[in-house]
């Protein structure tokens, strides 16, 4: 989805549902991209927009196989960190959402 996102803002939508995450991006120039994947999520369905470029940069820097993303509302920042933190090294990233619609 990040490849098709607009090169300037590169915003995309993350849709969380029980056991599923779908990443979507769409531009007039390149069309629509959608990537569904499994995830460990059990909260209420949530649709949130992020700058996909920033999200990918954070994910690249997290030194872990699994990443925890803490979300509360579509307008509140997301917190990214390793799902299993190392005892001697803490990584925490804050990602501000973008407004949808």
Secondary structure, DSSP 8 states (H G I E B T S, - for coil): -TTTS-TTT-EEEEEEETTEEEEEEEETTTEEEEEEEE----SS-EEEEEEHHHHHHHHHH--SSSEEEE--STTS-EEEEESS-BTTB--EEEE--B---
